[in-house]
Amino acid sequence: MITSFEQKQFVKDVQYNCDVSDAKDHGIYSMCSMILKLRNLYKWEHQIEPWSEPEPSDLLDWVDEKEKYWQGLSEESFRPLTILNKEILPHNLDLVNQALNHGNLLYGAGHGRSMKAVFFLADILEKRVVQGCMVYILGTERAKEMASPIGLVQDGAVIIKKDSLRYFLWDQFQEMRSSSKSSIQHVLNHYTLLKNGSLDHGALQERLDYIVDEELNLFIYHEVGETLETTFSSDPFQRLIGRFPSSIVELVCRAVKDILADTHPFGLLAYTIRDKKDSSLGLYLGFLDGMREKLFPEIKEYWQYFLDRGDWDYIEQARSTGRDRFLGIAGDLEEIAQMIDKVPDDQVIVEFQSRILQPLELESGQGEG
């Protein structure tokens, strides 16, 4: 079992790798995303609740120091992790978590959007089994980087970071408050978060942790759907993303992969239908933007029928028809991925445009809206 001193050093090493990742790849984010991620990273470092805002001057000073710190790290390599007197490479998850086995921590490493390296270390709050999948619910995050995905699949296990979810939902509700989307208004009314037609911040602060608990399954079942998706391997998606990062190829691949997970018979939408969770369905539609919104119009159409008649069969119809369509798109992507290294990249892109973008009426330069 690791000592308290060893654990402190281990946390520092993981955080160092998080910092190196941010130093190398923070440029992948748009200005708006960058501002939000920096603000939430500041809140995490200073243990500030989601609803509390830092003084602008303090935040600006911190950002300036952070950028200077990143400049010194941008050419550095990721550091091996020392645990139980052994040096372990940071992406060797099995060895690291075996060494942590007697504690209450879970370590993670992988790659996110634009192949940015992702590392984290967090307390394990709960373990449960959902549809045969092991699920870890994590609490306090001891080390994190800017991307900080809420949910992910690691070595076949679903991981949900509850602390990150609190900040995510708070921010999302701030953005939703001015939305005219019927799905957003449905969620705000469901949780009685409206006062005189506007978002009641006091009510949201009071009910945030309750909402997190109520909507946790929404995020769990997305990852469960991804874990159970065996119709297509994720390898073709990863090959395309790895070859064409930060492009419309990556955006489409990630959107198709997400929607396949959500439309899986044991995925997110099936969960909302089975448990009749209209609040979760409303949140899903509220979060559905950018490429996923462009690619999955069926769900928005059938949502209106559902609101008018309250019949969950409409949502099941959207799920099943959408899934059939996306299985066909995934098949095309798999065939296109097989062309990599056999033909020039330009030819792969031409095939992608003719078989994917044109039928979907997307433009090659189109990104997240």
Summary of the structure (lengths in Angstrom):
residues: 369
radius of gyration: 21.2
end to end distance: 48.6
largest distance: 63.3
contacts: 1141
relative contact order: 0.08
helix: 59%
strand: 15%
